[in-house]
Amino acid sequence: MYPPRRKCRKLLVWIGLAVVAQVMFSLFLHGEFNFAPVRRAKNTKRIDAIKSHLGLQSQDVDQMLENHKFIARAKLEHAHGRDDSIDYEETLVINEIKSTDLPRKSGRNLQNPLRVIRRNQSINLSTGIIGRSEVKGKATFDDKTATKKSNIGHEFRTENLRGSHSTELEDVFISVKTTGDYHESRVTILIDTWFQNAKNQVYFFTDREDTKINESLGGHLIITPCEAGHQRTRLCCKMQAELDFFAQNFNTKWFCHFDDDNYVNIPTLVKTLQSFNPHDDVYLGKPSLLKEMETWDRLDGNQKKKFWFATGGAGFCLSHALVTRMSPHISNGKFAESCERIKLPDDCTVGFISESLLNVSLTRSGLFHSHLENLPTIQESEFSKQISFSHGFMGGRYNRVNIEGPFDDGVDPSRFKSIHCLLYPETSWCPKSDEVDKIHDNTTDRSLQSSR
């Protein structure tokens, strides 16, 4: 017979063991065990044991964490949805996937059809362009009549490329990644500005239906099966959708990707692409890091791989020839698998496929710009020579280009309207010179009144 105090102690021990068992069982079910080297151990033998367990060779763990943390910080500053970003930061820092990095309801199931909302038609894009029928006088597509075709060897037809080496606007496909939360705050300004210069070539990829935005885009709003958020898997899901849509619907010489916080100078983009042969392997963009990205390739014995990648926040372009070579790694859900292979975001994965798997080096261009660089240093006199601009928070400050007008910060916080009016002053909604003077006078008066 135990004394009462001893009974209580024993009961507490059993309760504690039960709680620990429950937690361990829950972690086992959800796969949230993580044995990656989060930080360098003090004991050298312990480091070797961890590396041996992971199958890692001699690697500079601190260096890799530094790279990953840099990317995590940059991506998080880009995202306004802080809650969605927490899991994403964890994934990048610890180098090994946790279940929190995966949506509870998988948004990466690309067996579900991508849906394109158009004014008069609906297209199922799960495997290929499909049978056409008439419904109440409107064109529609019915996937029950589809002829299922493999992406590989079907969509990339190099012999059918228009013209020879010359590049015109119609030779370029442009995808823009966005999310439902940014339709009003970001997409609308793009529709009013640079989208008007390439209406037939630009498609927006999102996670939420929006009839109003789709009407403004002329039916170029692509509803993906991806969930909203900035986690790695969700970013990769949308890039998979972009590549699949391009493969199944376009045979242009170039595939270009931009984000919804980019202003794209279409004439300069086309002019720049004219300097390259789309039949060559071309990976064009601008890195955001000062050194190569480093990660582990889980399909190659956890070997450390180093590569450059063009940041998606500035935009990048792939030649038709390179996209064709990438096909085994990007078609039919393969891109999402490539992301899982290295546990990095979509833009990093594009660089990994190009540089590490295909040995095609990044061609750097300083004409692409993301919010991860010091945008105010770009001179206004050089704006017309740039391909892309951006805006967003970096290091606790709002980063954007400096331009005098014609709109103040309240009307044009991104400065995209002012950039557009500088490049295209004949635009109907751009103030004329006398109107600009009046706007500046009113702005000055308000500033003086506020200072008093």
N, C-alpha and C positions, 0 to 999 in steps of 0.2 A: 504494500500500500504506500503510494507516494504521498509525501506531504503536499498540501495544497499549492505551495509556491512551485514546487517541482512539477506538479501537474500542469500548471499554467505555462511554465517554461517549455515543457514538451509539446503542449498544444500549439504554442507560437511557432516552434520549430517546424511542426508538420504543416501549419498554415503557410509558412514561408516557402517550404519545399513545394507545396502545391502551386503557389503563385509562380515560382520559377519554372516549374514544369509546364504550366499553362503558357507562359511567355515563350519558352523554347519551342513548344509545339506550334504556337501561332507563327513564330518566325520560320519554322520548318515548312509550314504550309504555304507561306507567302514568299519563300525564297529570299529572305532578307539577310541571310548570313553574308558577311563581307570579310574576306580575308586579305584584302589588298593592303599594301604598305602605305597607310595614311601618313605616317610620319616616320622618320629615321629612328630606329631603336638605339639605345645607348650601348647595348651589348652587341658586338660584332657577330657573335655566334647566332644571336637571335635574328639578325638581318639575314644571314646566310640561310637560316632555317625557313624564314618567310619566303625568300626568293626560291628556295628549293621547292617549297610547297606549291608555289604558283608556276613553277617551271620557267622562271625568269633567268636570263643570263645576267652578266654584270651590267647593271644599269644605274644611271645617276637618278635616283628616285626624286631627290629634291629638285633637280632640274626639270623633270617631267611635271612635278606638282606645280612648279612655278609657271610653266607654260599653261597648264590646265586652269590654274587659278586666274591667270590673265584673261583667258578666253571667258571663263565664268563671269568675272567682273564685267567684262565688256558686254556680254550678252545680257546680264542682269540690268545694267544701266540702260540698255536698249529697251528692255521690257518694262512696261508700267504695271503689269500684273505681278506684284511682288510675291503673292502666295504661290502662283504657279512656278515661280522661278526657284524656289527653295530646293525642290528635289533635283532640279537641273544642275544647280551649283554642287550639290552633293555628288552627283554622278561624275562630274568632270574632275573633282578634286580627288576622289578615292580610286579612280581608274577601274572600278569593277562595278557592274550594274547591280542596283538594288531594286526591289519590287516597286519602290516608290517612284522609280524612273519610268515605269511602265503604266499606262493608263489602266485603271481597273477594268474598264470596258475598252478593249483594244481599239485604238484609232488607226492601227497600221494594217488592218485587214483589207488589203486591196482587192480581195475577191469581190467585195461589194462594189457596185458600179459607181464610177464618178458621174455626177449628174451635171449636165450643162443646161442652164436655164436660158432659153432664147425666146424671143418674142413669139415665134410661130412654130417652134419645134423643141423636141426633147431628145437628147442623145444619150445612149448608154455606152460608156467607154470602158467597160470592164476588160474586154479582150480585143476589141477591134471595131471598126466602123461597120455598121450592120444594115439589115434590110430596110427599105424605105416604103412607106405606105401613106395613103391619104386619109386623114381624119377630119371630117367637117371642113374640107377645103384647105386644111393646113398641113404642112409637111411634118411628119413625125417619123421616128425610128423605133422599130420594134425588135428587141433583142431575141425574141423567140424565132425570128426568121434569120438570125445571124449566121454567118459562116465564120466559125471560130478559127482564128489564125494566130499563129505564134508571132510575138513581136519581132523575134530575131529572124532576119531574112525577109521580112514583110514590109516594114516601114522605111528602112534605110536604103533607098535606091539611089546610089551615087550616080548611076548612068542617066538618071532623069533630072538631075539638077539643072535649073534654068540657066541658060547661057554657059559661059566657060568660067573664067576667073573673075569677071566683073561682079560687083555687089551693089545692088540697089535696095531700097527700103523693103520691097516685097520679098527679098531674099533672107530677111531676118525675122525670126520668131522671138517675141519678148514675153517672158512670164514675170508676173509680179506676185510675190507672196504677201498675203495679208491675213487678217482675222476679223471676225464680226465686230469686235469691240472697237476696231479702228476704221470701220467703214465711213463713219461720219467725220471723224477728226483727221484722217489721213487720205483716204481714197478720194473723197470729194475734191480735194485740192488738186490731186493728180489728174482727175477727170477734167477739171477746168483748165489745166495748163498743158503739160507735155503730152498727155494721152491724145489730145486733139491732133497732134502731128503724126500719129501712127495708129489710127483707130483700128485698122484691119489687122495689125500685127501684134497687138498687145492683148493679153488675157490675164485676168486676176484670179488667183487661186485662194479660196477662203474656206471657212468652216461653218458658215451660216448663210441661209438664204436671205436675200434682200432684193425684193422686186424693184424698188426705186433705184437702187444702185445699178442693178442689172439693166434696167431701161436706159440709164445714162451711159452705160458701157456698150449699148447696142447688142446685148446678149452675150457679152464676153466675160461674164462672171461664172467661174467654175466652182461648183460646190463639191468639195472633197469629202471623203468619209473620215477625215482626220479630226481629232478633238482640238479644241482651242487650248492655247498655252504655249510656253516657250521651252518646254522640256525637249530634250534631244530627240526622243522618239517621235514627237509630234512635228517637229521641224523636218525630220527626215521623211515623215509621211507625206508632207506637202511637196517636198522636192520629188519624191517618187511620183506623185500625181502630176507634177509639171512635166517630168520626163516621159511618163506614159502618154500624156495628152499630146505632147509634141511628136512622139513616135507614131501615134496612131492617126494623126490628123494633118501633119505638115511634112513636107519634104524640102524645107528651105536649107540654104547653105549654112545658116548660123542659128544656134540656140543661145539666147542671152537671158540671164536671170537678174532681177533686181528686187529690192524690198519696197514696202509701202512708204518708207521714209526717204526715198530717193527721188530726185528730180533728174530726168534723163534728157540730155541734149541730143535729140534724135539725129540731126544732120551730122554732128561730129562723130556720133557712134557709127553711122554708116560710112563716113569718110575714113575712119580708123580701120574698119573691117576691110575696106577696099585695099589696104596695104598687105593683106594676107590672102593666101590661097585656101579656100574652103576644102579643097581636096587633100591638104596637108593636115597633120595633127596639130591643132592650135588650141591652147588653153590660155586665155587672155584675161588678165585681171590684176588686182593689186593686193599684196599681202598686208595684213594688219600687224603681224609680228615682225620683230627685228631679226629673228632666227627661225630655223626650221621647226615645225611642229614635231613632237616625238610622242609615240604611243606604242602599244603592244598589239601585234597582229595575232589574234586568237586562232586563226586558221593556219598559221605558219609557226607552230610551236612556241607561241608567245614571244616571238622575236621582236626586238625593238625596231621600229621603222621611223625614219626621219623624212619629212617632205615639206615642201612649201604648198600653201593653199591660198587662193584668192578669197578674201572675205566677202561673204554674201551681202553684207551691209553696204558695200560699194558697188556691187554688181560684177558679173563676169560673163564671158562668152566662150562657147565651145564650137569648134568647126564641125561641119557635118561628118567629116571623116573621123574625127575623134569620137563623136557620139556613137558612130557605127562601131568603132573598136571597143567602146565602153559597154556595148549592148549586153554581153554576158554578165556584167556586173550591175546593170541598172534596170533591165527589162523584167516585166512580170514579177514585181516585188523584190527583185534582186538588190535594188538600191537600199531598201530598208534593211536587208540582210547585211549589206556591206557596212551600214552604220553600226549594226550590232557587232560586227566583226572587230571594229576598233573602238567602239563605245565613244564616238565623237559626233558632233553635230553635222548637219547636211553639207555645209560649205567645206568643212574639213574633210569629209568623206569624198567629195568630188576631187579634192587635191590628192588624197590617198590613192584613189583609183587611177588618176592620171599619172602621177609621178612614181608611185611605188609599184603599182601593178602593171602599168603600160609603158613606163619609162618615158613619159612625155612631160617635159619640164614646163613650169609655169612661165609664160611670157608676160613680163611685168609692164604695166602701163600706169604712169602717174596721173592719167586723165580720169581715173575712177576715184571717187572720194566717199569715205564713210564717216560717221560721227566719231570714229575712234582716232581721228587725226585732228590736228589743229586747223579747223576750217577757216578761221578769220585770217590766216596767212595767205589765202588765195586772193590775188589781186582782182578787183572788179574788171580791169582791162583785159584779164585773161579768161573771163568766164566763158566766152564764146568758144574757146579752145578745149574746154573740159567736156568729158562724157557724162559724168554724174556728180550730183551734189547730195548732201544729206543733212540731217539735223537730229539732235537728241542730246541726252545728258551724258556727260563724260567727266569723271572726277568731281562730281557734285556741282557742275555748272552746265548751263544750257549751251551747247556747242552748235554754231551755225556760221554761215558766211556773213561778212560785213558788206552791206550794200545800202546806198543812201535812200533809195525809195523805189517807187512812188508811194508805197504804203508803210504805215508805221507798224511797230511791233504788235500792237493790239489787233490789227486787222490781218497782219501777215507774220505770225510768230516764226514760221519755218523759213521765211524769206523767199519761198518758191514763187509767189505771185510777183514779187519785185524782180526776181531773176527772169521770169517769163516775159515781163514787160520790157526788160532791158534787151533781151534777145529778139523779142517779137513786139515792138512798140505799136504795130498796127492792129494788135488784138483789140476787139471791140470794147472790152471792159477795162482796158488799160487807160489811165488818165492821160490826157494830152499835156503838152508842156505847161500851158497856163494853169491847168487844173493841178498839176504837180506842185507848182509854186504856191497855190492856195492851200494845198494839203500841208506843205512844209510850214507855211505861216501859221496855220491852225495848230499844228503840232508844237511849234515853238511857243505859241501863246499858252498852251496847256502846260508846257514844261515850266514856264515862268510863274504861272499861277500856283502850281503845285510847290515850287520852291519857296514861295512866300508863306 
